[in-house]
Amino acid sequence: MEKTDIKSLRLEEVQAWMQSHGEPAYRAKQLYEWMHIKGVTEFAQMHNLSKSLREKLEAECALTVLRQVEVQISKIDGTRKYLFALPDGNIIESVWMKYQHGNSVCVSSQAGCRMGCRFCASTIDGLARNLTPAEMLEQIYRIQADTGERVSNVVIMGSGEPLDNYENVVQFLRMISDENGLHISERNLTLSTCGLVPNMYRLAEEGLHVTMALSLHAPNDKMRQELMPVANKYHLEEVIGACKYYFQKTGRRITFEYSLVSGVNDSNQAAKELAKLVQGLNCHINLIPVNAIKERNFVQSEKKRIQAFQKLLENNQINVTIRREMGRDINGACGQLRKRYLEEAGEQGNMHGSV
Ligand code: SAH
């Protein structure tokens, strides 16, 4: 019998589990607190639960815990990049960043990714598998335990396409903002998507007021198709339509991510077209100097070009910022740390699990 993934269940689901096992409902709250606030890693440590209940849990439930494989700490700004092993040996990465307004964690939603964006390292080896809600929560719990500091912001911008793992990601968002758990405000949660239109509409209906970041990267379909295969499936008109709907439903301003690639999408003409595309939308554009990855020959735009691009947008009254580079000394684009690790592990012939 497959064990119940108890840490992926919401409080009312844990209550139902308790009831079906002849336990009073209040036990659920105790268990939930051990898992999601105190963050213990074994049922045996939950000493206010009866021995017989702990035995039942041990026999029937899995308590998902991530194992820290590696951490790199920036000497410049304290940014930490973590590699974690999932219970089945798959490897993912998460990043912790310290800002004035609080600590932020960038979580992965899948091991690998199948979206195929040309400049992204996470997608090169394809998708290994979806992460469970518990595996997304654990990235934050382990990082809090390691740093000893509370996390107040979460961005789903690690490896994976969150809207390609829809149910688990929505469950994760509900649990991380739940008052019985870490209780991170919905407005401090950001989901970044390459633009899976049907699930953007679905998310708008969930009653979750999380910020949507849309990976735009180009002002027209032709240019976008060169960078992102998903652009062949959903045209910009549909994607922008879904963004408008999301704003109407949630009142949350959309963030557009635009990674600048030298000679590809960083011309004045592209900036003007971009300004036109988002004109009148309640949005914000985040310019990201593309992180070069060794598997592709994309080059970062020069600083002057980036500034000129920004200026053109500003002249058209568009809110725009250039993303501050965090942890420059431990730099590495999304997914690169994991990829390097897998390559090294592969060379040594000790690859883990199904990766
Ligand atoms: N699948 C989600 C999350 C991806 S990572 C999405 O597509 O939005 C978050 C952001 O980083 C995305 O905008 C992604 O396009 C961007 N990104 C990925 N690799 C990058 C690189 N090498 N340089 C700059 N931005 C990159």
Residues whose N, C-alpha, C, O or C-beta is under 5 A from the ligand:
A	BS01	SAH	F119 C120 A121 I156 M157 G158 G160 E161 P162 S192 T193 C194 A213 S215 E257 S259 I288 P289 V290 N291 A333 C334
